[in-house]
Amino acid sequence: MFDPRDPYERYYWHYESRRPLSIAQIIALKSTDAETAGLLWLLLENKASLTVAGPTDPQPGVGKTTTLNALLQFLPEGTALAYMSGMYEDFSFTRLPDIEPDNTYALCNEVSDHLPIYMWGRVARRYLMLPARGYHVATSVHADTIDDVVDMYQRDLRLGVEDMRRLGVIVNIGLAGRSYPARRRWFSTHFLCPEVDPARPDETITVQLSRWNSFDDTFEHADDDTLAHLAGWLNMSTAEFQHALKIRVDCMRKLARDDGASAEEMYDAIEELRCREQGRK
């Protein structure tokens, strides 16, 4: 059975990419920008679940695993990772006597029917329903747009709307154009609204956080009203949210200079910011 402590097995089970990158390095390559990364930093450290979606047309090296691993650096201090074993997963970790669901992310390499080491069907549905039990999930899928991700989860895996509202952030990435070397871009970043819309109580509401503009290769971002709603969902005041976001965006801009900070430098910067906010030395 899969042992996540073994680097070879992590690579074999597609939990490691051939060329690991930090978020700072991903920004330096222009795949995303500091504003988007800073916002995801804030959401993930407040325990949002995460899906990274890549194209349905198989394209090796599009960057789903690299992106997912890079974003895991933003998880709260003390977070436990439970690695899933694909179709062999029995969810025995949920029966551990000392498990703390709110501090645990269940990490799945991919939700798809391509390989047994991935999750699909009943097993995938049970996995994606873990947030109802207080856990958080982080995974990747093959889907071209946010609508495709929602359709897969709701139609193929038969998730209810209440379960959809607990799935947090969805990042759609892909390759831009046909140039070489390939230009990887985060085409869109969305947040699944956790609240019921009285006008559409049976619908999954997606909130766009950022979008890649192919015309000038830039990123468009959520407006102030959307950010105010995010602040409310995180139980933060608008002023508190805006201050925390600015600090993280500024930090990401600094870290993404030149070729971008390494993963180790990212960890140090994240820890330094947390210590400063918590009044620690």
C-alpha positions in Angstrom: 0.0 0.0 0.0 1.1 3.6 -0.6 3.6 5.0 1.9 3.7 8.8 1.5 7.0 8.9 3.5 8.8 7.2 0.5 9.8 9.8 -2.2 9.7 7.1 -4.9 6.2 6.1 -4.0 5.1 9.7 -3.9 6.3 10.1 -7.4 4.9 6.8 -8.6 1.5 7.7 -7.1 1.6 11.1 -8.9 1.9 13.1 -5.7 5.2 14.7 -6.8 6.0 16.5 -10.0 9.1 16.2 -12.0 9.9 19.8 -11.6 8.6 21.1 -8.3 8.0 24.9 -8.1 7.1 27.3 -5.4 4.2 29.7 -5.9 6.8 32.5 -6.2 8.5 30.7 -9.0 5.1 30.1 -10.7 4.4 33.8 -10.5 7.9 34.6 -11.9 6.9 32.4 -14.9 3.8 34.5 -15.3 1.4 31.5 -14.8 -0.5 33.6 -12.3 0.1 36.9 -10.4 0.7 38.1 -6.9 -2.8 39.3 -6.4 -4.3 35.9 -7.1 -1.7 34.1 -5.1 -2.1 36.4 -2.1 -5.9 35.9 -2.1 -5.5 32.1 -2.2 -3.0 32.3 0.6 -5.6 34.0 2.7 -8.3 31.5 1.8 -6.2 28.4 2.3 -4.8 29.5 5.6 -8.5 29.9 6.6 -9.0 26.2 5.7 -10.7 26.4 2.3 -10.8 23.2 0.3 -9.0 23.2 -3.1 -9.4 21.7 -6.5 -6.9 22.3 -9.3 -8.3 21.5 -12.7 -6.4 20.9 -15.9 -7.5 20.3 -19.5 -9.5 17.3 -20.5 -7.4 16.9 -23.6 -4.4 15.0 -22.1 -1.4 17.3 -22.0 1.6 16.1 -20.1 3.3 18.6 -17.9 0.4 21.1 -17.8 1.2 21.6 -14.1 -1.8 20.3 -12.0 0.5 18.5 -9.5 3.0 21.3 -9.4 0.3 23.9 -8.7 -1.4 21.8 -6.1 1.8 21.1 -4.2 2.8 24.7 -4.3 -0.5 25.9 -2.9 -0.2 23.5 0.0 2.4 25.8 1.5 -0.4 28.2 2.4 -2.2 25.7 4.7 -2.4 26.6 8.3 0.5 25.9 10.7 0.0 22.4 12.2 -2.1 21.0 9.4 -2.1 17.2 9.0 -2.1 15.7 5.5 -3.9 12.4 5.0 -2.8 11.0 1.6 -5.4 9.0 -0.3 -4.7 5.6 -1.9 -6.9 6.0 -5.0 -9.5 3.4 -5.5 -7.9 1.4 -2.7 -8.8 4.0 -0.1 -10.7 2.8 2.9 -10.8 6.1 4.9 -9.5 4.4 7.9 -7.7 7.6 8.9 -11.1 9.0 9.9 -11.3 6.3 12.7 -8.0 7.2 14.3 -8.7 8.1 18.0 -6.7 11.3 17.9 -7.7 12.6 14.5 -8.8 16.3 14.4 -10.9 16.8 11.3 -10.7 20.6 11.3 -6.9 20.4 11.3 -6.7 17.7 8.6 -6.6 18.0 4.8 -7.3 14.8 2.8 -5.0 15.0 -0.2 -6.0 13.1 -3.4 -3.6 13.0 -6.4 -6.5 13.1 -8.8 -10.3 12.5 -9.1 -10.7 10.7 -12.4 -11.3 7.2 -13.8 -8.0 7.1 -15.7 -6.0 4.9 -13.3 -6.7 2.9 -10.1 -4.3 5.1 -8.2 -6.9 7.9 -8.7 -10.3 8.2 -7.2 -13.7 7.8 -9.0 -17.2 6.8 -8.5 -18.4 5.8 -5.0 -14.9 6.3 -3.5 -14.5 9.8 -5.0 -17.9 10.8 -3.8 -17.2 9.7 -0.3 -13.9 11.6 -0.5 -15.5 14.8 -1.7 -18.1 14.6 1.1 -15.4 14.6 3.8 -15.9 18.4 4.4 -19.4 17.6 5.8 -17.5 15.8 8.6 -15.2 18.7 9.3 -12.3 17.7 7.1 -10.8 19.7 4.2 -9.9 18.3 0.8 -7.3 19.2 -1.8 -7.2 17.4 -5.2 -6.8 17.8 -9.0 -9.2 16.9 -11.8 -9.4 17.0 -15.6 -11.8 19.8 -16.6 -11.5 22.7 -19.0 -13.7 25.3 -17.2 -15.3 25.9 -13.8 -18.6 24.8 -15.3 -17.0 21.5 -16.3 -15.7 21.0 -12.7 -19.2 21.6 -11.2 -20.8 19.4 -13.8 -18.4 16.5 -13.1 -18.9 16.8 -9.3 -22.7 17.1 -9.5 -23.6 14.9 -12.5 -20.9 12.3 -12.7 -20.2 11.9 -9.0 -23.7 12.9 -7.8 -22.7 15.4 -5.1 -25.5 17.4 -3.6 -25.5 21.2 -3.6 -24.7 21.3 0.1 -21.6 19.2 -0.4 -20.6 21.5 -3.3 -20.8 24.5 -1.1 -18.1 23.1 1.1 -15.5 22.6 -1.7 -13.9 26.1 -1.5 -11.5 27.1 -4.3 -11.3 25.9 -7.8 -8.3 26.8 -10.0 -8.5 26.1 -13.8 -5.1 26.0 -15.4 -3.9 25.1 -19.0 -1.5 25.9 -21.8 -1.8 29.2 -23.6 -1.2 29.1 -27.4 1.1 26.7 -29.2 4.4 28.4 -28.6 7.5 26.7 -27.2 8.3 26.6 -24.5 4.7 26.2 -23.3 3.0 29.1 -21.5 1.1 27.8 -18.5 -1.6 30.0 -17.2 -4.2 30.0 -14.5 -7.2 30.6 -16.7 -9.6 31.2 -13.9 -9.9 31.0 -10.1 -13.3 30.6 -8.4 -14.7 30.2 -5.0 -17.8 28.1 -4.3 -20.2 30.2 -2.3 -20.9 28.5 1.0 -24.2 30.3 1.5 -27.6 29.5 0.0 -28.8 32.1 -2.5 -32.5 32.6 -1.7 -33.2 33.3 -5.3 -31.5 30.0 -6.4 -31.5 27.7 -3.4 -30.9 24.6 -5.5 -27.9 25.9 -7.5 -24.1 25.9 -6.9 -23.0 29.5 -7.0 -19.5 30.2 -8.2 -17.7 33.4 -7.5 -14.9 34.5 -9.8 -11.8 35.6 -8.0 -9.5 36.1 -11.0 -9.4 35.5 -14.8 -6.6 35.4 -17.3 -7.0 38.0 -20.1 -5.5 36.4 -23.2 -5.5 39.7 -25.1 -2.7 41.3 -23.1 -1.6 38.3 -20.9 -2.7 39.9 -17.7 -5.1 38.9 -14.9 -8.4 40.5 -13.9 -9.4 40.4 -10.3 -12.5 40.3 -8.1 -14.1 43.6 -7.3 -14.5 45.1 -3.9 -18.1 43.8 -3.4 -16.8 40.2 -4.0 -13.9 40.7 -1.6 -16.3 42.1 1.0 -18.4 38.9 0.7 -15.2 36.8 1.0 -14.4 38.7 4.2 -17.8 37.8 5.6 -17.4 34.1 4.7 -14.1 34.1 6.6 -15.6 35.9 9.6 -13.4 38.9 9.1 -14.3 42.6 8.9 -13.7 44.1 5.4 -10.9 46.3 6.8 -9.2 43.3 8.5 -9.6 41.3 5.3 -8.2 44.0 3.1 -5.2 44.6 5.4 -4.4 40.9 5.6 -4.7 40.6 1.8 -2.5 43.5 1.1 0.3 42.1 3.3 0.2 38.8 1.5 0.1 40.3 -2.0 3.0 42.6 -1.2 4.9 39.6 0.2 4.2 37.6 -3.0 5.4 40.4 -5.2 8.7 40.5 -3.3 9.2 36.8 -3.3 8.4 36.5 -7.1 11.2 38.9 -8.1 13.7 37.6 -10.7 13.3 33.8 -10.8 11.2 33.6 -7.7 11.9 32.3 -4.2 12.4 28.6 -3.6 10.0 26.5 -1.6 12.3 26.7 1.4 12.4 30.5 1.1 8.7 30.5 0.8 8.2 28.5 4.0 10.5 31.0 5.8 8.6 34.0 4.5 5.2 32.5 5.4 6.4 31.6 8.9 7.9 35.1 9.4 4.6 36.7 8.4 2.6 34.5 10.7 4.9 35.2 13.6 4.6 38.9 13.0 0.8 38.8 12.9 0.7 36.7 16.0 3.2 38.8 17.9 5.8 36.1 18.1 9.5 36.6 17.6 
